[in-house]
């Protein structure tokens, strides 16, 4: 495992997950509800920023590695899953929506692993649709964590709308990736 800047940023993101979750277990006497909203939003935003930054530094400093390529998406999925579970517990996201998003991530990760074993990982590489899904998901989670009006805008309303849109994009992208893999799935089932 190479210890370089991109991998350290990814490890930092993973280490922030228990801190993020712990914010919601701190007593209301220690952190007010408003402070919990601010702190959880900031931690999730920082995680999203380090997700972008680790990829950028890996390319800019030529520090990409196979381990980093493995760890980065794992860190992303863990952070999103933690946020969704917290939002379900806070009754801000429906369990079904969280199940769709987390279930898709597990399914596509397994599909990518299987396709890599077949030597066809490029056929299920990240698409623009997946990037849109991620953007909607991240913005929705930030809004739902913040919960309070922002410049007169209801973050709860927009967060809820965006998380439902993210769920639709999640299903769409899952079908898209499965269709890309279908020739290999069909070929393997006939062998």
N, CA, C and O of each residue as an XYZ file, in Angstrom:
764
protein
N       0.844     -1.183      0.000
C       0.000      0.000      0.000
C       0.884      1.239      0.000
O       1.559      1.515      0.992
N       0.889      1.985     -1.093
C       1.701      3.204     -1.130
C       1.098      4.299     -0.248
O      -0.096      4.592     -0.323
N       1.951      4.896      0.588
C       1.503      6.022      1.400
C       1.854      7.293      0.640
O       2.978      7.791      0.702
N       0.865      7.799     -0.073
C       1.050      9.034     -0.818
C      -0.111      9.968     -0.487
O      -1.025      9.592      0.246
N      -0.073     11.170     -1.021
C      -1.089     12.176     -0.684
C      -2.501     11.706     -1.037
O      -3.391     11.820     -0.194
N      -2.751     11.182     -2.247
C      -4.118     10.747     -2.557
C      -4.628      9.668     -1.609
O      -5.778      9.720     -1.173
N      -3.776      8.686     -1.285
C      -4.216      7.625     -0.379
C      -4.431      8.135      1.041
O      -5.340      7.677      1.734
N      -3.607      9.075      1.478
C      -3.807      9.670      2.806
C      -5.130     10.430      2.866
O      -5.828     10.385      3.879
N      -5.476     11.128      1.783
C      -6.769     11.824      1.728
C      -7.925     10.829      1.794
O      -8.935     11.083      2.449
N      -7.771      9.707      1.119
C      -8.818      8.680      1.138
C      -8.950      8.079      2.535
O     -10.064      7.894      3.026
N      -7.823      7.773      3.177
C      -7.869      7.262      4.551
C      -8.497      8.282      5.496
O      -9.254      7.918      6.395
N      -8.182      9.560      5.291
C      -8.785     10.621      6.099
C     -10.306     10.574      5.965
O     -11.022     10.699      6.959
N     -10.800     10.394      4.736
C     -12.237     10.324      4.492
C     -12.859      9.141      5.248
O     -13.941      9.267      5.822
N     -12.183      8.017      5.244
C     -12.690      6.839      5.961
C     -12.705      7.104      7.467
O     -13.660      6.740      8.155
N     -11.651      7.735      7.974
C     -11.584      8.029      9.412
C     -12.622      9.061      9.846
O     -12.969      9.121     11.025
N     -13.118      9.864      8.923
C     -14.146     10.858      9.243
C     -15.529     10.226      9.431
O     -16.411     10.853     10.018
N     -15.732      9.014      8.951
C     -17.050      8.375      9.038
C     -17.502      8.208     10.490
O     -18.618      8.623     10.806
N     -16.702      7.623     11.397
C     -17.178      7.530     12.783
C     -17.363      8.899     13.446
O     -18.232      9.063     14.302
N     -16.550      9.872     13.051
C     -16.706     11.226     13.588
C     -18.049     11.794     13.128
O     -18.790     12.381     13.916
N     -18.348     11.610     11.846
C     -19.622     12.068     11.272
C     -20.800     11.456     12.022
O     -21.724     12.170     12.411
N     -20.775     10.152     12.227
C     -21.880      9.461     12.910
C     -21.957      9.898     14.367
O     -23.051     10.077     14.901
N     -20.808     10.070     15.013
C     -20.779     10.436     16.432
C     -21.440     11.785     16.702
O     -21.966     12.007     17.793
N     -21.418     12.680     15.730
C     -22.046     14.001     15.895
C     -23.499     13.845     16.344
O     -23.987     14.635     17.153
N     -24.178     12.848     15.831
C     -25.601     12.670     16.132
C     -25.846     11.995     17.476
O     -26.984     11.930     17.941
N     -24.779     11.490     18.102
C     -24.916     10.852     19.407
C     -24.429     11.737     20.550
O     -24.543     11.369     21.719
N     -23.894     12.890     20.212
C     -23.480     13.847     21.234
C     -24.746     14.445     21.851
O     -25.717     14.716     21.144
N     -24.733     14.644     23.149
C     -25.936     15.161     23.821
C     -26.286     16.559     23.300
O     -25.420     17.315     22.859
N     -27.565     16.871     23.363
C     -28.034     18.189     22.924
C     -27.510     19.302     23.828
O     -27.505     20.468     23.434
N     -27.074     18.955     25.026
C     -26.483     19.948     25.922
C     -25.074     20.325     25.471
O     -24.613     21.443     25.704
N     -24.398     19.377     24.822
C     -23.033     19.616     24.344
C     -23.047     20.321     22.996
O     -22.339     21.307     22.794
N     -23.855     19.811     22.080
C     -24.012     20.408     20.744
C     -25.494     20.663     20.506
O     -26.309     19.746     20.605
N     -25.838     21.889     20.195
C     -27.233     22.190     19.882
C     -27.607     21.520     18.560
O     -26.733     21.079     17.813
N     -28.891     21.447     18.280
C     -29.359     20.867     17.024
C     -28.773     21.630     15.836
O     -28.358     21.028     14.846
N     -28.743     22.942     15.942
C     -28.170     23.765     14.877
C     -26.687     23.424     14.669
O     -26.230     23.305     13.532
N     -25.943     23.269     15.763
C     -24.520     22.929     15.662
C     -24.323     21.538     15.063
O     -23.376     21.318     14.307
N     -25.199     20.609     15.390
C     -25.124     19.265     14.798
C     -25.360     19.333     13.290
O     -24.671     18.671     12.513
N     -26.344     20.143     12.885
C     -26.606     20.310     11.449
C     -25.375     20.873     10.747
O     -24.942     20.358      9.716
N     -24.819     21.936     11.322
C     -23.635     22.574     10.720
C     -22.440     21.625     10.665
O     -21.789     21.498      9.629
N     -22.159     20.965     11.774
C     -20.987     20.102     11.856
C     -21.107     18.889     10.937
O     -20.153     18.544     10.240
N     -22.266     18.243     10.932
C     -22.443     17.065     10.057
C     -22.370     17.469      8.588
O     -21.795     16.746      7.774
N     -22.947     18.614      8.244
C     -22.877     19.106      6.859
C     -21.434     19.402      6.480
O     -20.989     19.057      5.386
N     -20.704     20.045      7.390
C     -19.303     20.368      7.114
C     -18.461     19.102      6.929
O     -17.642     19.027      6.012
N     -18.662     18.114      7.794
C     -17.880     16.876      7.692
C     -18.185     16.166      6.371
O     -17.276     15.676      5.701
N     -19.467     16.112      6.001
C     -19.816     15.449      4.738
C     -19.254     16.242      3.554
O     -18.761     15.651      2.593
N     -19.325     17.574      3.618
C     -18.770     18.412      2.550
C     -17.260     18.193      2.447
O     -16.716     18.098      1.347
N     -16.588     18.112      3.595
C     -15.146     17.881      3.606
C     -14.820     16.519      2.985
O     -13.843     16.389      2.247
N     -15.624     15.524      3.278
C     -15.430     14.199      2.682
C     -15.592     14.269      1.167
O     -14.795     13.692      0.427
N     -16.627     14.979      0.706
C     -16.845     15.128     -0.737
C     -15.677     15.872     -1.380
O     -15.248     15.532     -2.482
N     -15.170     16.882     -0.690
C     -14.038     17.645     -1.207
C     -12.791     16.769     -1.305
O     -12.077     16.822     -2.306
N     -12.523     15.963     -0.275
C     -11.343     15.095     -0.326
C     -11.496     14.022     -1.391
O     -10.501     13.542     -1.933
N     -12.739     13.637     -1.700
C     -12.973     12.678     -2.787
C     -12.486     13.283     -4.105
O     -11.803     12.619     -4.885
N     -12.836     14.527     -4.343
C     -12.369     15.194     -5.559
C     -10.859     15.418     -5.503
O     -10.149     15.206     -6.485
N     -10.380     15.854     -4.323
C      -8.974     16.221     -4.171
C      -8.039     15.018     -4.314
O      -6.952     15.151     -4.876
N      -8.444     13.848     -3.816
C      -7.539     12.698     -3.936
C      -7.370     12.288     -5.400
O      -6.276     11.908     -5.818
N      -8.453     12.365     -6.176
C      -8.340     12.069     -7.604
C      -7.494     13.095     -8.333
O      -6.676     12.756     -9.189
N      -7.701     14.347     -7.983
C      -6.935     15.432     -8.615
C      -5.445     15.296     -8.312
O      -4.615     15.388     -9.216
N      -5.106     15.076     -7.034
C      -3.691     14.975     -6.678
C      -3.051     13.713     -7.263
O      -1.875     13.725     -7.629
N      -3.818     12.635     -7.351
C      -3.272     11.418     -7.954
C      -2.858     11.677     -9.396
O      -1.808     11.213     -9.840
N      -3.697     12.428    -10.134
C      -3.370     12.746    -11.531
C      -2.265     13.806    -11.602
O      -1.309     13.657    -12.364
N      -2.393     14.859    -10.821
C      -1.446     15.977    -10.891
C      -0.037     15.580    -10.451
O       0.950     16.030    -11.033
N       0.052     14.739     -9.427
C       1.359     14.339     -8.902
C       1.805     12.976     -9.425
O       2.838     12.445     -9.016
N       1.015     12.428    -10.329
C       1.292     11.103    -10.891
C       1.481     10.067     -9.770
O       2.432      9.284     -9.771
N       0.539     10.093     -8.813
C       0.617      9.194     -7.664
C      -0.538      8.190     -7.650
O      -0.917      7.686     -6.593
N      -1.084      7.910     -8.811
C      -2.140      6.904     -8.889
C      -1.582      5.534     -8.554
O      -0.421      5.241     -8.843
N      -2.401      4.700     -7.950
C      -1.971      3.339     -7.615
C      -3.176      2.416     -7.680
O      -4.322      2.860     -7.595
N      -2.903      1.128     -7.832
C      -3.982      0.135     -7.857
C      -4.717      0.139     -6.518
O      -5.941      0.013     -6.472
N      -3.958      0.286     -5.427
C      -4.589      0.320     -4.108
C      -5.498      1.538     -3.968
O      -6.607      1.434     -3.444
N      -5.026      2.692     -4.436
C      -5.842      3.903     -4.387
C      -7.094      3.775     -5.230
O      -8.163      4.239     -4.832
N      -6.970      3.146     -6.402
C      -8.131      2.938     -7.273
C      -9.151      2.020     -6.608
O     -10.351      2.136     -6.858
N      -8.677      1.106     -5.760
C      -9.578      0.228     -5.010
C     -10.198      0.965     -3.828
O     -11.409      0.901     -3.612
N      -9.349      1.676     -3.054
C      -9.798      2.275     -1.795
C     -10.723      3.467     -1.990
O     -11.656      3.649     -1.208
N     -10.489      4.282     -3.008
C     -11.275      5.497     -3.214
C     -12.777      5.219     -3.330
O     -13.551      5.836     -2.599
N     -13.223      4.320     -4.215
C     -14.668      4.085     -4.287
C     -15.235      3.427     -3.028
O     -16.401      3.631     -2.690
N     -14.407      2.637     -2.333
C     -14.867      2.036     -1.075
C     -15.149      3.139     -0.054
O     -16.175      3.114      0.627
N     -14.238      4.102      0.048
C     -14.419      5.224      0.976
C     -15.674      6.012      0.636
O     -16.435      6.393      1.526
N     -15.892      6.258     -0.658
C     -17.087      6.996     -1.091
C     -18.353      6.269     -0.669
O     -19.266      6.867     -0.098
N     -18.397      4.989     -0.952
C     -19.602      4.197     -0.663
C     -19.860      4.101      0.838
O     -21.009      4.148      1.278
N     -18.795      3.967      1.620
C     -18.960      3.918      3.075
C     -19.509      5.234      3.618
O     -20.390      5.237      4.477
N     -18.990      6.345      3.116
C     -19.446      7.658      3.595
C     -20.903      7.895      3.210
O     -21.692      8.362      4.032
N     -21.263      7.582      1.981
C     -22.650      7.769      1.529
C     -23.580      6.846      2.309
O     -24.658      7.267      2.731
N     -23.176      5.595      2.504
C     -24.016      4.657      3.263
C     -24.216      5.149      4.693
O     -25.328      5.089      5.218
N     -23.147      5.636      5.329
C     -23.265      6.161      6.697
C     -24.229      7.337      6.738
O     -25.076      7.420      7.628
N     -24.101      8.251      5.772
C     -24.990      9.425      5.733
C     -26.435      9.000      5.513
O     -27.339      9.525      6.164
N     -26.664      8.064      4.612
C     -28.035      7.613      4.353
C     -28.642      6.934      5.570
O     -29.816      7.141      5.876
N     -27.849      6.123      6.268
C     -28.357      5.450      7.474
C     -28.717      6.486      8.541
O     -29.750      6.368      9.200
N     -27.872      7.489      8.709
C     -28.164      8.565      9.667
C     -29.442      9.291      9.255
O     -30.289      9.580     10.101
N     -29.587      9.588      7.963
C     -30.781     10.305      7.485
C     -32.044      9.458      7.621
O     -33.126      9.997      7.854
N     -31.919      8.155      7.479
C     -33.072      7.267      7.721
C     -33.437      7.327      9.197
O     -34.613      7.436      9.546
N     -32.435      7.256     10.062
C     -32.678      7.310     11.518
C     -33.342      8.628     11.914
O     -34.155      8.664     12.838
N     -32.994      9.712     11.213
C     -33.585     11.022     11.495
C     -34.934     11.223     10.790
O     -35.521     12.302     10.862
N     -35.414     10.190     10.117
C     -36.678     10.239      9.352
C     -36.651     11.293      8.245
O     -37.669     11.917      7.947
N     -35.480     11.486      7.640
C     -35.359     12.446      6.548
C     -35.239     11.764      5.192
O     -35.414     12.402      4.153
N     -34.940     10.468      5.202
C     -34.882      9.673      3.977
C     -35.640      8.387      4.233
O     -35.504      7.760      5.283
N     -36.442      8.009      3.251
C     -37.198      6.759      3.339
C     -36.240      5.573      3.248
O     -35.266      5.612      2.496
N     -36.517      4.526      4.013
C     -35.682      3.321      4.003
C     -35.545      2.769      2.588
O     -34.469      2.316      2.199
N     -36.627      2.805      1.823
C     -36.614      2.265      0.467
C     -35.613      3.018     -0.420
O     -34.914      2.403     -1.225
N     -35.544      4.333     -0.275
C     -34.598      5.142     -1.057
C     -33.164      4.777     -0.666
O     -32.309      4.599     -1.532
N     -32.906      4.667      0.635
C     -31.568      4.287      1.094
C     -31.206      2.893      0.579
O     -30.070      2.654      0.170
N     -32.169      1.982      0.602
C     -31.928      0.618      0.107
C     -31.585      0.626     -1.380
O     -30.676     -0.084     -1.810
N     -32.305      1.423     -2.167
C     -32.021      1.514     -3.610
C     -30.592      1.994     -3.835
O     -29.847      1.402     -4.616
N     -30.215      3.065     -3.149
C     -28.895      3.658     -3.384
C     -27.778      2.742     -2.884
O     -26.806      2.511     -3.603
N     -27.902      2.223     -1.675
C     -26.862      1.349     -1.129
C     -26.822      0.026     -1.893
O     -25.747     -0.492     -2.195
N     -27.999     -0.513     -2.203
C     -28.072     -1.772     -2.960
C     -27.434     -1.657     -4.331
O     -26.748     -2.576     -4.779
N     -27.655     -0.546     -4.994
C     -27.045     -0.326     -6.317
C     -25.528     -0.285     -6.202
O     -24.823     -0.862     -7.030
N     -25.026      0.397     -5.175
C     -23.579      0.504     -5.009
C     -22.949     -0.866     -4.809
O     -21.892     -1.157     -5.371
N     -23.593     -1.704     -4.013
C     -23.076     -3.060     -3.784
C     -23.138     -3.871     -5.080
O     -22.184     -4.564     -5.434
N     -24.265     -3.778     -5.778
C     -24.447     -4.529     -7.028
C     -23.419     -4.136     -8.075
O     -22.792     -5.003     -8.684
N     -23.240     -2.844     -8.290
C     -22.312     -2.382     -9.326
C     -20.867     -2.650     -8.915
O     -20.032     -2.933     -9.774
N     -20.555     -2.569     -7.635
C     -19.202     -2.915     -7.181
C     -18.913     -4.386     -7.470
O     -17.836     -4.731     -7.958
N     -19.872     -5.241     -7.168
C     -19.699     -6.677     -7.451
C     -19.586     -6.924     -8.957
O     -18.772     -7.736     -9.396
N     -20.402     -6.225     -9.742
C     -20.346     -6.364    -11.198
C     -18.978     -5.932    -11.729
O     -18.398     -6.607    -12.579
N     -18.471     -4.822    -11.233
C     -17.148     -4.339    -11.680
C     -16.050     -5.328    -11.297
O     -15.131     -5.574    -12.077
N     -16.149     -5.891    -10.100
C     -15.171     -6.892     -9.665
C     -15.212     -8.111    -10.591
O     -14.168     -8.607    -11.014
N     -16.388     -8.579    -10.895
C     -16.549     -9.748    -11.762
C     -16.033     -9.443    -13.165
O     -15.335    -10.261    -13.764
N     -16.375     -8.263    -13.689
C     -15.928     -7.884    -15.028
C     -14.403     -7.730    -15.070
O     -13.775     -8.035    -16.084
N     -13.814     -7.261    -13.975
C     -12.348     -7.142    -13.915
C     -11.703     -8.526    -13.960
O     -10.666     -8.710    -14.597
N     -12.316     -9.493    -13.289
C     -11.790    -10.857    -13.321
C     -11.856    -11.441    -14.735
O     -11.037    -12.282    -15.106
N     -12.830    -10.990    -15.510
C     -12.964    -11.451    -16.892
C     -12.085    -10.652    -17.848
O     -11.998    -10.969    -19.034
N     -11.430     -9.607    -17.322
C     -10.587     -8.764    -18.159
C     -11.369     -7.726    -18.948
O     -10.872     -7.206    -19.947
N     -12.580     -7.420    -18.516
C     -13.447     -6.466    -19.219
C     -13.880     -5.302    -18.341
O     -15.001     -4.814    -18.479
N     -13.028     -4.855    -17.456
C     -13.431     -3.798    -16.528
C     -13.771     -2.491    -17.236
O     -14.573     -1.708    -16.727
N     -13.180     -2.244    -18.394
C     -13.453     -0.982    -19.109
C     -14.897     -0.912    -19.598
O     -15.425      0.179    -19.812
N     -15.538     -2.067    -19.777
C     -16.913     -2.048    -20.286
C     -17.900     -1.525    -19.241
O     -19.016     -1.142    -19.590
N     -17.508     -1.503    -17.974
C     -18.382     -0.954    -16.934
C     -17.690      0.184    -16.179
O     -17.919      0.384    -14.987
N     -16.845      0.919    -16.890
C     -16.173      2.078    -16.292
C     -17.206      3.155    -15.971
O     -18.310      3.154    -16.516
N     -16.837      4.065    -15.086
C     -17.740      5.140    -14.658
C     -18.202      5.946    -15.868
O     -17.398      6.365    -16.702
N     -19.512      6.153    -15.943
C     -20.093      6.903    -17.055
C     -20.547      8.277    -16.573
O     -20.540      8.567    -15.376
N     -20.940      9.114    -17.529
C     -21.454     10.447    -17.185
C     -22.741     10.308    -16.366
O     -22.992     11.109    -15.466
N     -23.550      9.302    -16.675
C     -24.775      9.058    -15.917
C     -24.447      8.798    -14.445
O     -25.121      9.312    -13.553
N     -23.406      7.999    -14.198
C     -22.975      7.735    -12.829
C     -22.488      8.989    -12.129
O     -22.690      9.155    -10.926
N     -21.846      9.874    -12.885
C     -21.372     11.132    -12.299
C     -22.539     12.054    -11.936
O     -22.512     12.715    -10.898
N     -23.563     12.097    -12.795
C     -24.763     12.882    -12.473
C     -25.446     12.329    -11.227
O     -25.861     13.083    -10.347
N     -25.555     11.013    -11.163
C     -26.168     10.355    -10.001
C     -25.426     10.752     -8.737
O     -26.046     11.090     -7.728
N     -24.117     10.713     -8.788
C     -23.305     11.060     -7.621
C     -23.495     12.520     -7.223
O     -23.606     12.831     -6.037
N     -23.533     13.413     -8.204
C     -23.709     14.842     -7.912
C     -25.056     15.091     -7.234
O     -25.119     15.791     -6.223
N     -26.133     14.523     -7.782
C     -27.463     14.690     -7.181
C     -27.470     14.132     -5.759
O     -28.017     14.747     -4.843
N     -26.863     12.974     -5.588
C     -26.819     12.303     -4.297
C     -26.082     13.144     -3.264
O     -26.565     13.320     -2.146
N     -24.917     13.663     -3.631
C     -24.109     14.441     -2.691
C     -24.800     15.744     -2.293
O     -24.828     16.101     -1.115
N     -25.350     16.447     -3.267
C     -26.044     17.708     -2.964
C     -27.266     17.429     -2.098
O     -27.534     18.160     -1.144
N     -28.010     16.372     -2.427
C     -29.191     16.013     -1.637
C     -28.809     15.731     -0.192
O     -29.459     16.223      0.730
N     -27.767     14.948      0.009
C     -27.343     14.595      1.366
C     -26.898     15.845      2.127
O     -27.226     16.003      3.303
N     -26.157     16.728      1.469
C     -25.747     17.974      2.123
C     -26.960     18.793      2.558
O     -27.003     19.283      3.687
N     -27.937     18.944      1.679
C     -29.147     19.699      2.014
C     -29.908     19.039      3.167
O     -30.358     19.721      4.087
N     -30.048     17.722      3.115
C     -30.812     17.021      4.150
C     -30.091     17.055      5.497
O     -30.738     17.110      6.543
N     -28.781     17.025      5.481
C     -28.038     17.132      6.741
C     -28.179     18.525      7.337
O     -28.319     18.678      8.550
N     -28.141     19.533      6.487
C     -28.231     20.910      6.970
C     -29.618     21.212      7.535
O     -29.733     21.827      8.596
N     -30.652     20.792      6.848
C     -32.055     20.850      7.281
C     -32.649     22.244      7.434
O     -33.872     22.383      7.415
N     -31.850     23.254      7.580
C     -32.366     24.587      7.855
C     -32.453     25.407      6.571
O     -31.718     25.139      5.620
N     -33.344     26.405      6.530
C     -33.416     27.251      5.324
C     -32.066     27.913      5.046
O     -31.349     28.307      5.966
N     -31.740     28.025      3.774
C     -30.480     28.617      3.353
C     -30.777     29.669      2.302
O     -31.212     29.337      1.199
N     -30.547     30.942      2.632
C     -30.862     32.062      1.743
C     -32.327     32.012      1.298
O     -32.645     32.295      0.143
N     -33.209     31.650      2.229
C     -34.637     31.587      1.930
C     -35.059     30.336      1.182
O     -36.226     30.204      0.814
N     -34.134     29.418      0.951
C     -34.445     28.177      0.225
C     -34.617     27.049      1.235
O     -33.825     26.913      2.168
N     -35.653     26.245      1.045
C     -35.891     25.109      1.930
C     -34.948     23.972      1.549
O     -35.155     23.297      0.540
N     -33.921     23.765      2.354
C     -32.973     22.680      2.064
C     -33.643     21.312      2.224
O     -33.284     20.360      1.531
N     -34.602     21.215      3.125
C     -35.309     19.936      3.287
C     -36.114     19.590      2.037
O     -36.094     18.448      1.578
N     -36.822     20.578      1.489
C     -37.622     20.330      0.291
C     -36.727     19.944     -0.881
O     -36.978     18.952     -1.565
N     -35.671     20.747     -1.110
C     -34.764     20.477     -2.227
C     -33.979     19.186     -2.000
O     -33.759     18.419     -2.937
N     -33.564     18.951     -0.781
C     -32.844     17.715     -0.475
C     -33.692     16.486     -0.730
O     -33.215     15.489     -1.271
N     -34.964     16.566     -0.334
C     -35.877     15.440     -0.563
C     -36.094     15.227     -2.054
O     -36.043     14.094     -2.533
N     -36.337     16.304     -2.788
C     -36.517     16.190     -4.242
C     -35.270     15.586     -4.894
O     -35.377     14.679     -5.719
N     -34.104     16.084     -4.528
C     -32.860     15.607     -5.135
C     -32.534     14.163     -4.758
O     -31.956     13.436     -5.566
N     -32.894     13.737     -3.551
C     -32.593     12.350     -3.172
C     -33.493     11.394     -3.959
O     -33.069     10.295     -4.317
N     -34.744     11.813     -4.231
C     -35.618     10.982     -5.064
C     -35.094     10.948     -6.504
O     -35.124      9.904     -7.155
N     -34.617     12.093     -6.992
C     -34.030     12.128     -8.341
C     -32.771     11.272     -8.387
O     -32.525     10.577     -9.372
N     -31.978     11.321     -7.328
C     -30.773     10.491     -7.253
C     -31.137      9.013     -7.268
O     -30.438      8.207     -7.882
N     -32.236      8.651     -6.591
C     -32.675      7.244     -6.586
C     -33.078      6.794     -7.989
O     -32.768      5.674     -8.395
N     -33.767      7.662     -8.727
C     -34.139      7.328    -10.109
C     -32.886      7.177    -10.966
O     -32.766      6.218    -11.728
N     -31.952      8.122    -10.842
C     -30.695      8.023    -11.594
C     -29.889      6.794    -11.172
O     -29.193      6.190    -11.988
N     -29.988      6.434     -9.910
C     -29.304      5.255     -9.389
C     -29.812      3.999    -10.090
O     -29.023      3.175    -10.553
N     -31.144      3.859    -10.165
C     -31.724      2.697    -10.851
C     -31.378      2.708    -12.338
O     -31.037      1.677    -12.918
N     -31.469      3.882    -12.938
C     -31.174      4.016    -14.368
C     -29.721      3.620    -14.647
O     -29.446      2.878    -15.589
N     -28.797      4.120    -13.822
C     -27.384      3.802    -14.051
C     -27.107      2.324    -13.797
O     -26.262      1.731    -14.468
N     -27.811      1.717    -12.831
C     -27.626      0.291    -12.580
C     -28.055     -0.522    -13.806
O     -27.350     -1.438    -14.230
N     -29.204     -0.182    -14.363
C     -29.676     -0.871    -15.569
C     -28.686     -0.658    -16.707
O     -28.379     -1.588    -17.453
N     -28.189      0.565    -16.836
C     -27.222      0.887    -17.886
C     -25.971      0.004    -17.770
O     -25.529     -0.578    -18.761
N     -25.405     -0.094    -16.566
C     -24.205     -0.905    -16.367
C     -24.489     -2.391    -16.586
O     -23.665     -3.105    -17.155
N     -25.651     -2.852    -16.135
C     -26.009     -4.254    -16.344
C     -26.169     -4.564    -17.832
O     -25.790     -5.641    -18.293
N     -26.733     -3.612    -18.581
C     -26.869     -3.808    -20.023
C     -25.498     -3.852    -20.702
O     -25.295     -4.630    -21.634
N     -24.564     -3.028    -20.243
C     -23.204     -3.067    -20.790
C     -22.545     -4.415    -20.522
O     -21.792     -4.922    -21.353
N     -22.832     -4.987    -19.367
C     -22.216     -6.261    -18.989
C     -22.968     -7.469    -19.541
O     -22.454     -8.586    -19.504
N     -24.176     -7.255    -20.049
C     -25.023     -8.374    -20.468
C     -24.356     -9.319    -21.467
O     -24.509    -10.532    -21.323
N     -23.616     -8.825    -22.482
C     -22.962     -9.783    -23.389
C     -22.031    -10.756    -22.649
O     -22.002    -11.947    -22.961
N     -21.281    -10.250    -21.680
C     -20.386    -11.121    -20.913
C     -21.171    -12.054    -19.995
O     -20.808    -13.218    -19.826
N     -22.256    -11.533    -19.401
C     -23.090    -12.361    -18.532
C     -23.688    -13.501    -19.353
O     -23.676    -14.651    -18.915
N     -24.211    -13.190    -20.538
C     -24.804    -14.203    -21.415
C     -23.762    -15.209    -21.851
O     -24.020    -16.413    -21.852
N     -22.582    -14.727    -22.225
C     -21.509    -15.613    -22.675
C     -21.104    -16.578    -21.572
O     -20.939    -17.772    -21.818
N     -20.943    -16.066    -20.360
C     -20.524    -16.905    -19.230
C     -21.603    -17.918    -18.842
O     -21.290    -19.025    -18.404
N     -22.865    -17.540    -19.004
C     -23.933    -18.474    -18.621
C     -24.045    -19.631    -19.598
O     -24.584    -20.682    -19.250
N     -23.537    -19.453    -20.835
C     -23.587    -20.526    -21.837
C     -22.341    -21.416    -21.784
O     -22.286    -22.448    -22.453
N     -21.364    -21.025    -21.007
C     -20.131    -21.834    -20.932
C     -20.264    -22.944    -19.933
O     -19.327    -23.718    -19.742
